[in-house]
């Protein structure tokens, strides 16, 4: 589909599911997020995802049910992860995935078919900014317990510190970025059966 044309704007398609639904954003200072109907052009009237209360919304992934994850500015102007219900806009009362103290910001980066999001929590809204790095921790949102630091699910003697969770598959395996022996490395976590 076509993204509406704006001057000085950031346009990006961030995810696509097997039905042909795309998620992305357009705009710059007042950006908008969208989820299209299957194999359809973007319709500003029906595809706007909305926000958690203030400012921009950044979708990062969509699953085959039409659930979208990403991050948005909350009404208190901090970044919170969100997960929508299938094929509907963001509902701030139910879709805000919250934060994990002392980390005041959260971002969801991926979602699997079961609706399980992964991502990170950060002390800063600039978690992905290489010029202003901030402490982060990789997280998974599990029902009914909510947000869990992935570092609590690995053997502490392994030496790993997990910074980001970037993907989750339908088997519950998680990939991301962490540190071991003072070197940044990719990781793959496989759930114990």
Helices and strands as residue ranges (DSSP letters): E 12-16, E 22-26, E 32-35, E 53-62, E 68-74, E 79-83, H 92-95, E 96-98, E 105-111, E 117-122, E 136-142, E 146-149, G 150-153, G 156-158, E 161-168, E 174-180, E 183-189
